[in-house]
Amino acid sequence: MHTGSGDIYVTMSAAAQESDRPSFRRIADDQLAWLRRVLVAPGHMGKARARLADTGTVILDGAPGIGRTSAARVLLREYHQDAGVFHELLPEEEEPSRKAQELVGFGDRLLLDLSAADPARWAAAHAQLPALRKAVHEQQAHLVVVMVNGGALDPDLQQYRVVIEGPPCDKVFRSHLRTHGLPAEEYLRAVPAVEGFLQQRPMREIADFADLVRRAREAARPDDTFAEWCASALDARADRRKDVAALVARLRDSPQRALLITVAMLHGAHADVIHETSQLLLRTTGSPPDELPLLQHKDLAERLAEISADTGPTGHVRFTDLDYDTAVRTHFWDHMPALRRHLGTWTERSVGLSGPHVTRSLRDGLVAQLAGQYLRTGHGEGLATLAEEWAARDTSQVRRDAAVQALTCGLEDPSHGRFFRGRIYQWCVQRQLKREFGLVLVQVCADVVAASHPDQAMLRLYYLACRDGDFAPLARRSLCDLVATSHRLRRRLLARLALHGLSQPELHVFLRICDPEPLADPYDDTRALVEEDGVQASLTTCWSAVLGGLPRTTWQPHSERWLHAATARGRRGEVLLDLLVEAADRCDGRGGAFAALYASARDAERTDPLGPARAEMTTDLLLRKISAAQGLGPPTTPPHAASARGTEP
């Protein structure tokens, strides 16, 4: 959650098998934990916390720029638990037919950020708040709403409203510096110029300035003081456009301009990387080679001095003025539009380079700088197209990683996130997807979209998982991992599978998510998914399609798990048996389905964890239910009746 304007290296987790990076849930939790460390509690935060604890809902009001959304996220972070997930509600992106109850799962932590809503959006969301709050209460979830400043609120909702006040700006500044690792003996010193700057600043500006101070410290001489770091940071906020334009006008030769662009795009990279990539930029733009003998060329130190940069003691290249790289990137992007296409090609080629100083963080940083220019100037479509081209043109992992990074930047941009979520949806439902780009989409959905919008991630992974492409198995695995985090997501996916027809790929998706343990485990100490009428209907429909459409060798391992669970689960175990029998009864050749199901039960006896004797009792009960379904015996205990044969473990 970097808010500064300087170097940023974002490393997202990979969904590929070889990755050891954290899952989407870890990423979301890490982001919220970081925010909790850096946040200075605004005024009346305690009141908001108490209101959320007492009612499960709090509506935050207050002036823009005081950190309302950050406070909302921290409040929800404090209710982290194993049950439920964090997700941000997006009313304008939800299916119109979805009810409030379908948006809330047991123990979920929901954020509804309406701080920037226009009057129409606020009115529409406000009308749905009573139903949403009711669903939150029923599911023991927690909801934080950030309302539009000055918006009207119904009297019935006023009890949930808390007006928060901005925290002291100097404390916010010091909190960011402490989180950045600056020692207390430095940032506690008074700097009059900084104190004047901090007066009545929005929280985001303070965070940006603190990051500039961090960068100034990293680039400073050992004997520089905190006041000098701050002075450098304040100078960096000045408008550099005229200075950069004058420098570019003096640099008429292509090699020097290429070096200037390269240092700006790869600021902080090792000199070897700067040299190689600047030569690559010259070739990419079609510049002729320098015909002078090699020993007559200017060395890199002289050329860097001409653009106000140097290597420093570690050999990494930076401009001598703080944040000068931002001004250079802005100048060339804005004033040389024809260069933009070449920068995309150059970035793609640069991430494919290798060497001791070409790291994943450097590649990600380069892509982030390019993406930042596309997004700053409102060209989200161009960035999306570029990411698709990168992945489709090459099978290498580094270029797939670059495509993932580009889409990640788009998704996390406040102004373009909605566009990129929609664009990814369009890609996922397309009939034709190349393998490499399919893998990129799986990773982005599983690692980035799912972190704050798990419902949208689930739907996109569902479409990818139901394909015949080489990326489908990974999509199914990622989809299974996602629904394992939420009973609500599992319920919703089962309903979608049952409702939209069951093709062969969809049957395999069902078998991946039909594990009986989460279905039979109570999710609120009393209820289990398998006891819900809607879930029972979905399971019956899906199992019927499996028994009638797949060979027994395919579904046998999954039916064994159901039969083992039936042995161990008492009343809920009997519900599992009833669902299997009803599913077989719906098959066109129900006699063959019953026979296959019974044979599966006999085979499952040998591997039952509770032993063959207990498993035989389950098989006998299954046979009686099959007989009853065929009209050959008395009915057995109905699914919803209390069982006299055992109690729930």
Sequence and secondary structure as in RCSB ss.txt:
>XXXX:A:sequence
MHTGSGDIYVTMSAAAQESDRPSFRRIADDQLAWLRRVLVAPGHMGKARARLADTGTVILDGAPGIGRTSAARVL
LREYHQDAGVFHELLPEEEEPSRKAQELVGFGDRLLLDLSAADPARWAAAHAQLPALRKAVHEQQAHLVVVMVNG
GALDPDLQQYRVVIEGPPCDKVFRSHLRTHGLPAEEYLRAVPAVEGFLQQRPMREIADFADLVRRAREAARPDDT
FAEWCASALDARADRRKDVAALVARLRDSPQRALLITVAMLHGAHADVIHETSQLLLRTTGSPPDELPLLQHKDL
AERLAEISADTGPTGHVRFTDLDYDTAVRTHFWDHMPALRRHLGTWTERSVGLSGPHVTRSLRDGLVAQLAGQYL
RTGHGEGLATLAEEWAARDTSQVRRDAAVQALTCGLEDPSHGRFFRGRIYQWCVQRQLKREFGLVLVQVCADVVA
ASHPDQAMLRLYYLACRDGDFAPLARRSLCDLVATSHRLRRRLLARLALHGLSQPELHVFLRICDPEPLADPYDD
TRALVEEDGVQASLTTCWSAVLGGLPRTTWQPHSERWLHAATARGRRGEVLLDLLVEAADRCDGRGGAFAALYAS
ARDAERTDPLGPARAEMTTDLLLRKISAAQGLGPPTTPPHAASARGTEP
>XXXX:A:secstr
    SS         STT  S  HHHHHHHHHHHHHHH    BTHHHHHHHHHHHSEEEEE  TTS HHHHHHHH
HHTT  SSS EEE  GGGS TT  HHHH  TT EEEEE TT  HHHHHHHHHHHHHHHHHHHHTT EEEEE  TT
    GGGGGGEEE B   HHHHHHHHHHHTT  HHHHTS  HHHHHHTTT  HHHHHHHHHHHHHHHHHS TT  
HHHHHHHHHHHTS  HHHHHHHHHH  SHHHHHHHHHHHHTTT BHHHHHHHHHHHHHHTT     S GGGS  H
HHHHHHTTEE TTTTB EESSTTHHHHHHHHHHHH TTHHHHHHHHHHHHHT  STT  HHHHHHHHHHHHHHHH
HTT HHHHHHHHHHHHHH   HHHHHHHHHHHHHHHH TTTHHHHHHHHHHHHH S   HHHHHHHHHHIIIIIH
HH HHHHHHHHHHHHTS STTHHHHHHHHHHHHTT HHHHHHHHHHHHHS   HHHHHHHHHH  HHHHHSBSSS
S BGGGSHHHHHHHHHHHHHHHHHS HHHHHHHHHHHHHHHHHSHHHHHHHHHHHHHHHHTSTTHHHHHHHHHHH
HHHHGGG TT HHHHHHHHHHHHHHHHHHTTSS     TTS  SS    
